[in-house]
């Protein structure tokens, strides 16, 4: 298990903040959920970004 996964499991509170060139921004806060449901993983594979990084849903 990677150190990042260990840290997220110990403290699953996450936040993502992004902005565009005009400085319009959004900040999203939530709790990470580690999902082991194959149907969810297969659904994630429909996203081209995910599919480009992983060969299978496993």
GUBASE-28649 format. One record per residue: x, y, z of N, C-alpha, C, O in turn; residue in one letter. Coordinates in steps of 0.1 Angstrom, whole numbers, padded with zeros to 4 digits, always signed. Layout:
BEGIN
XYZXYZXYZXYZA
...
***
This chain:
BEGIN
+0008-0012+0000+0000+0000+0000+0009+0012+0000+0019+0013+0007X
+0005+0022-0008+0013+0034-0009+0012+0043+0004+0002+0042+0011X
+0021+0052+0006+0021+0061+0017+0009+0070+0016+0002+0073+0026X
+0006+0075+0004-0006+0084+0002-0019+0077+0006-0027+0083+0012X
-0020+0064+0002-0032+0057+0006-0033+0056+0021-0044+0058+0027X
-0022+0052+0028-0022+0051+0042-0026+0064+0049-0033+0064+0058X
-0020+0076+0044-0024+0089+0049-0039+0092+0047-0045+0097+0056X
-0044+0089+0036-0058+0092+0033-0067+0083+0042-0078+0087+0046X
-0063+0070+0044-0071+0062+0052-0071+0067+0067-0081+0066+0074X
-0060+0072+0071-0059+0077+0085-0066+0090+0086-0072+0093+0097X
-0067+0099+0076-0074+0111+0076-0080+0113+0062-0074+0119+0053X
-0093+0109+0060-0099+0109+0047-0105+0122+0043-0111+0123+0032X
-0103+0133+0051-0108+0146+0047-0099+0151+0035-0087+0152+0036X
-0106+0155+0024-0098+0160+0012-0104+0173+0008-0115+0176+0011X
-0096+0180+0000-0101+0193-0006-0093+0195-0019-0081+0192-0020X
-0101+0199-0029-0095+0202-0042-0099+0217-0045-0110+0221-0044X
-0089+0224-0050-0091+0238-0054-0085+0240-0067-0073+0237-0069X
-0092+0246-0077-0087+0249-0090-0092+0262-0095-0102+0267-0090X
-0084+0268-0104-0088+0281-0110-0085+0281-0124-0077+0274-0129X
-0092+0290-0131-0088+0292-0146-0080+0305-0147-0077+0312-0137X
-0075+0308-0159-0067+0320-0161-0073+0333-0157-0065+0342-0154X
-0086+0334-0156-0092+0346-0152-0094+0347-0136-0100+0356-0131X
-0089+0337-0130-0090+0335-0115-0104+0332-0110-0106+0334-0098X
-0112+0327-0118-0125+0321-0114-0121+0308-0107-0113+0300-0113X
-0126+0305-0096-0121+0293-0089-0132+0285-0082-0143+0291-0080X
-0129+0273-0079-0139+0265-0071-0130+0256-0061-0119+0252-0064X
-0136+0255-0049-0130+0246-0039-0140+0236-0035-0151+0240-0031X
-0136+0223-0035-0145+0213-0031-0139+0205-0019-0127+0202-0019X
-0147+0203-0009-0142+0196+0003-0151+0184+0005-0163+0185+0003X
-0145+0173+0010-0153+0161+0012-0145+0150+0020-0134+0153+0024X
-0151+0139+0020-0144+0127+0027-0142+0117+0017-0151+0112+0009X
-0129+0112+0016-0125+0102+0006-0132+0089+0011-0132+0085+0022X
-0137+0081+0001-0143+0068+0003-0135+0058-0006-0134+0060-0018X
-0130+0048+0001-0122+0038-0007-0132+0027-0011-0138+0020-0003X
-0135+0026-0024-0145+0018-0030-0139+0005-0036-0129+0006-0044X
-0144-0006-0033-0139-0019-0038-0150-0026-0046-0150-0038-0048X
-0160-0018-0051-0172-0024-0058-0168-0024-0073-0165-0013-0079X
-0167-0036-0079-0162-0037-0093-0171-0030-0102-0166-0024-0112X
-0184-0029-0100-0193-0021-0109-0189-0007-0109-0190+0000-0120X
-0186-0001-0098-0182+0013-0097-0168+0015-0104-0167+0025-0112X
-0159+0005-0102-0146+0006-0109-0148+0005-0124-0141+0013-0132X
-0156-0003-0129-0159-0005-0143-0165+0008-0149-0162+0012-0160X
-0174+0014-0141-0180+0027-0145-0170+0038-0146-0171+0046-0155X
-0160+0038-0137-0150+0048-0138-0141+0047-0150-0136+0056-0155X
-0140+0034-0156-0133+0032-0168-0139+0039-0180-0133+0040-0190X
-0151+0043-0179-0158+0051-0190-0152+0065-0191-0154+0071-0202X
-0145+0069-0181-0139+0083-0182-0126+0081-0189-0117+0073-0185X
-0124+0089-0200-0112+0088-0208-0099+0090-0200-0089+0084-0203X
-0099+0099-0191-0087+0102-0183-0084+0090-0174-0072+0086-0174X
-0094+0083-0168-0091+0071-0160-0086+0060-0169-0076+0053-0166X
-0093+0058-0181-0090+0048-0190-0075+0049-0195-0069+0039-0198X
-0071+0062-0197-0057+0064-0202-0046+0060-0192-0035+0058-0195X
-0050+0059-0179-0040+0056-0169-0041+0042-0164-0031+0037-0158X
-0052+0035-0166-0054+0021-0161-0058+0012-0172-0066+0016-0181X
-0053+0000-0173-0056-0009-0184-0069-0016-0181-0077-0018-0190X
-0072-0019-0168-0084-0026-0165-0090-0020-0152-0084-0012-0145X
-0102-0024-0149-0109-0019-0137-0103-0025-0124-0106-0020-0113X
-0095-0036-0126-0089-0042-0114-0079-0033-0107-0073-0037-0097X
***
